[in-house]
Amino acid sequence: MYVNEFSRRLGLPASKVRYYDRSGMYQGQRGANNYRDFTDNDALDAYLAQSLRSIDLSMEETTLAVRSYEPSQMYHWLTGRIGSLREEITMAQAKLERLEQLREFTVAYGTNLPREEVFPGRALQEHAVYSIRTFGSYTKVNDEVLEAAAALGGCMPYSYIALSIPGESFFRGEDPLPVGIGLGIREKNLERFGLTPSPVMDCFPGGPHLILFLEREDVFHLTCADLRPLLDGAAARGLRLRGDLTGRISFAREKEGRRFYCLSVRCRTEPL
């Protein structure tokens, strides 16, 4: 039978039947007019191809599976595909988590700007955060730092744009504050990649903390006044801030021809 009847019987578009034909899928012969005379076996091959294509196999992989592979080859090949798909699922889950985090940040920024209030942090209470500093005044770049930065750069979307400020500079009122910008990652995500924290990484331990959402045109020159709501928020709750400050930059937006960056800054707390 010719392509139009064959495709109707298959329930597939004629264009797809022709595509499979060009890929060398079918066994039926061509006549003197160069038209393919499709057979019942070609229908089986077309259905097999459609089934394999539905699970995102390439046309080359599908043709090999239908025409070339022995069962033992299929077993090893499918095992490899299963491993690859599991990796894709893991990465898709990471992307989903990142999207949900970004959505939460949009709510925080939209709700709290320009009031710049502070809130108890919950998401990171159980997990430490590690970051590396490669830009800004609070940084010291060497080969070990660059190696750690490369490791985190390969972990996206698990890693994010991180900000670091030494606590001692903030607590003694140093202006402008030393700011380091680089990449950060949660401890559990380091574990996902089988990475060991480098000694050159900053570590922000898990535990109760306060978080401040704000936006600034120049994040490299933050002042103590910018972060004063953290101190006020801690005092109002009968807490004190301790340790270094860390944060992340999640968005940028244009206002009146100027670019502003939306960021969060957090610091651990303890009772007075």
C-alpha positions in Angstrom: 0.0 0.0 0.0 1.1 3.6 -0.6 1.8 6.3 1.9 -1.6 7.9 2.2 -3.5 4.7 2.9 -0.6 3.4 5.1 -0.6 6.6 7.2 -4.4 6.5 7.6 -4.3 2.9 8.9 -1.5 3.8 11.3 -3.3 6.8 12.6 -0.1 8.8 12.0 0.4 11.9 9.7 1.8 11.1 6.3 4.6 13.5 7.0 5.8 11.4 10.0 5.6 8.2 7.9 7.8 9.9 5.2 10.2 11.1 7.9 10.6 7.5 9.2 11.0 6.4 5.6 13.9 8.8 5.0 15.5 7.5 8.2 15.7 4.0 6.9 13.0 2.5 9.1 11.0 0.4 6.7 11.6 -2.9 4.9 9.1 -2.5 2.1 10.5 -2.1 -1.4 10.1 0.8 -3.8 8.5 0.3 -7.1 9.6 1.5 -10.5 7.9 4.8 -9.9 10.0 5.1 -6.7 7.0 5.0 -4.4 7.4 2.9 -1.3 5.1 -0.1 -1.2 4.4 -0.4 2.6 3.9 -3.8 4.2 2.3 -5.0 7.4 5.8 -5.4 8.9 6.4 -1.7 8.1 3.4 -1.0 10.3 5.0 -2.9 13.2 8.2 -0.9 12.7 6.3 2.4 12.5 4.5 1.6 15.7 7.7 0.6 17.5 9.4 3.8 16.2 6.5 5.9 17.4 6.6 4.2 20.9 10.3 4.9 21.2 10.1 8.4 20.0 7.4 9.1 22.6 10.0 8.6 25.3 12.3 11.2 23.7 14.7 9.0 21.8 16.4 10.6 18.9 15.6 9.3 15.4 19.1 7.8 15.1 18.6 6.0 18.4 15.2 4.8 17.4 16.4 3.4 14.1 19.2 1.5 15.8 16.8 0.1 18.4 14.3 -1.1 15.7 16.7 -2.3 13.1 20.1 -3.2 14.7 20.1 -4.0 18.4 20.0 -7.5 19.9 18.2 -8.0 23.2 21.5 -7.9 25.2 22.5 -4.6 23.4 19.0 -3.2 24.1 19.4 -4.1 27.8 22.7 -2.2 28.2 21.5 0.7 26.0 18.3 1.1 27.9 20.2 0.9 31.2 22.2 3.8 30.1 19.1 5.7 29.0 17.5 5.1 32.4 20.6 6.5 34.1 20.6 9.6 31.9 16.9 10.1 32.5 17.3 9.9 36.3 20.0 12.6 36.0 17.6 14.7 34.0 14.8 14.2 36.6 17.2 15.2 39.3 18.2 18.3 37.4 14.5 19.1 36.6 13.7 18.8 40.3 16.5 21.3 41.1 15.1 23.7 38.5 11.7 23.3 40.1 13.1 24.1 43.5 14.9 27.1 42.2 11.8 28.4 40.4 9.8 28.0 43.7 12.5 29.9 45.6 12.5 32.7 43.0 8.8 32.9 43.2 9.0 33.2 47.0 11.5 36.0 46.6 9.2 37.9 44.2 6.6 37.9 46.9 9.1 39.1 49.5 10.4 41.9 47.3 7.0 42.9 46.1 5.6 43.0 49.7 8.5 44.5 51.5 10.0 47.1 49.2 10.5 49.9 49.9 9.7 49.3 53.6 12.7 47.0 54.0 11.5 45.1 57.0 13.2 42.1 58.5 11.8 38.6 59.0 12.8 35.4 60.7 14.5 33.1 58.2 13.2 29.6 58.0 14.4 28.0 54.8 18.1 27.8 55.8 17.7 26.9 59.5 18.7 23.3 59.0 21.4 23.7 56.4 24.7 25.5 56.3 25.4 27.8 53.3 28.8 28.0 51.5 30.0 30.8 49.2 33.0 32.0 47.4 34.0 35.6 46.8 35.5 36.6 43.5 34.4 40.3 43.0 34.2 43.3 45.2 36.3 44.8 48.0 35.9 41.8 50.4 37.8 39.2 48.3 41.2 37.7 47.8 41.4 35.8 44.5 44.0 33.0 44.0 44.1 29.7 42.2 42.3 27.9 45.0 39.5 30.4 45.1 39.1 30.2 41.3 39.0 26.4 41.5 36.3 26.6 44.1 34.4 29.2 42.0 34.6 26.8 39.0 33.1 24.0 41.1 30.2 26.1 42.1 29.7 27.6 38.6 29.1 24.0 37.4 26.4 23.5 40.0 23.7 25.7 38.6 20.8 25.8 39.2 21.8 24.6 42.7 24.1 27.6 43.1 23.2 31.2 43.2 24.7 34.7 43.2 26.0 35.2 46.7 26.9 38.2 48.7 29.2 38.3 51.8 29.9 41.0 54.4 32.2 40.5 57.4 30.2 40.8 60.6 33.0 42.7 62.5 32.9 45.5 59.9 29.1 45.8 60.2 29.1 45.7 64.0 31.7 48.4 64.3 29.9 50.7 61.8 32.5 50.6 58.9 31.3 52.6 55.8 31.2 51.6 53.1 31.1 48.0 54.1 33.4 45.5 52.5 31.3 43.4 50.1 32.2 40.2 48.3 30.2 38.9 45.4 30.5 35.4 44.0 28.5 32.1 44.1 26.8 30.3 47.0 25.3 26.9 47.5 23.4 25.2 50.3 25.2 22.4 52.1 22.7 19.7 51.0 23.3 20.7 47.3 27.0 20.3 47.7 26.3 16.8 48.9 24.1 16.2 45.8 27.1 16.9 43.6 29.5 14.9 45.8 31.6 18.1 46.5 33.6 18.8 49.6 33.6 22.4 50.9 36.8 24.1 50.1 38.8 25.8 52.9 38.5 29.1 50.9 34.7 29.0 51.0 32.8 31.1 53.5 30.5 29.1 55.7 27.2 30.5 57.1 26.1 27.8 59.6 22.5 26.8 59.9 20.3 28.1 62.7 17.9 31.0 63.5 18.6 34.1 61.6 16.9 37.3 60.4 16.6 38.2 56.7 16.3 41.6 55.1 15.0 42.3 51.6 16.1 45.4 49.8 17.1 46.8 46.4 20.1 48.9 45.6 21.7 50.3 42.5 25.2 49.6 43.8 25.5 46.5 45.9 29.3 46.8 46.0 29.0 49.8 48.3 26.4 49.0 50.9 26.5 51.0 54.1 25.6 50.2 57.7 22.5 52.4 57.2 21.4 50.1 54.4 21.5 47.2 56.8 20.3 49.0 59.9 16.9 47.2 59.8 18.7 44.0 60.7 20.0 45.5 64.0 16.6 47.1 64.8 14.7 43.9 64.0 17.0 41.9 66.3 16.7 44.4 69.1 12.9 44.4 68.8 12.8 40.7 69.2 15.2 40.5 72.1 18.0 39.1 69.9 21.5 39.9 69.0 23.2 39.4 65.6 26.3 37.2 65.4 28.7 36.1 62.8 29.2 37.3 59.2 26.4 38.4 56.9 25.5 36.6 53.8 22.9 36.9 51.1 21.9 36.5 47.5 21.0 38.6 44.6 17.9 37.3 42.8 16.6 39.9 40.4 17.5 43.2 38.6 15.0 45.7 37.4 15.1 49.0 35.5 13.5 52.1 37.1 13.7 55.5 35.4 16.6 54.4 33.3 18.6 53.0 36.2 19.2 49.4 37.1 18.5 48.2 40.6 19.4 44.8 42.1 17.0 43.0 44.5 18.9 41.3 47.2 18.5 39.6 50.6 20.9 39.8 53.5 20.7 37.5 56.5 22.5 37.2 59.8 22.4 34.6 62.5 20.8 35.5 65.8 21.0 34.4 69.5 19.1 35.5 72.6 20.3 38.6 74.5 
